[in-house]
């Protein structure tokens, strides 16, 4: 379970205060097998708008000490070796831990196998980790093997055969985590473990007691609860977002801050382009989009719906890439990505002049442009 802490710590940010402490958070460690005499600690306040901070760690006879100022939120700390020029980074050599304000934590081991002690959270975590070690070792072994094969240019079919057992192993791990939550509904660890319960996350949250929901990881609980509710809304919306169905109407702000309502564009074909400046495939597809906009702009309109960007980044991207069509920003009220059950970016939805959904294309797919050529030939 050591490595499984990493992806859970990558949760989205939600502002929330936890238990205030005037004591610095201290992490000391004694590591073996580290080739370099320096490490890097990437410290990221979870559930906060604060930016991550990178701190150099000097190893003295394998030992280091990291002190963090008192904070009101948990801190995700990732410790990695200083990368050597020209050498690929080994993702298996990293320490991931969660520190609460005022914690005095100790790390022992190496960059692949380590143990963190010094808090009630890790006392409970380590006990469960020891029990699940055979299962987690099997999961880790498969992942490492698959990563190695990928780096060596192995065939995709061979890699898929190696990872095939993962689904069953992860289900078994999820079941054990759910059982732990059922037995310990008020522990902070139970909130953390809810991330690993897969399809049972909704059940996991329902099992949590008020003490855990409002404890040190209250924001993690709220974030998970928000994700689940959004998925439920998307599942419900998906029933109404299909080719032949009436396109749900919405109103969002355009680049000038004015309201733009989808139904105001009735009378011509409209392409809803769900995108973001952070989306590599969205940006990669811009030249072709501009080509087809110029080709058919008399017969269709494109409405770019920016998602998950700040207003500044959205406007910068529109200007930088010289996007000539209409633009609005999905600020989440209403959440149009949920309204249209968007599951990937970019997603392009063609709406006919009567306001019905004519075509849905997920991803930067040539099928979208082939459809337009067929539609307007």
Secondary structure by P-SEA (a helix, b strand, c coil): caaaaaaaaccbbbbbbcccccccbbbbbccccccccbbbbbbbbccccbbbbbbbbbbccccbbbbbccccbbbbbbbbcccccccccccccccccccccccbbbbccccccccccccaaaaaaaaaaaaaaaaaaaaaaaaaaaaaaaaacccaaaaaaaacaaaaaaaaaaaaaaaaaaaccccaaaaaaccccccaaaaaaaacccccccccaaaaaaaaaaaaaaaaaaaaaaaacccccccccccccccccbbbbccccccbbbbbcccccccaaaaaaaaaaaaaaaaccccbbbbbbbccccaaaaaaaaaaaccccbbbbcccccccccccccccccbbbbbccccccccccccccaaaaaaaaaacc
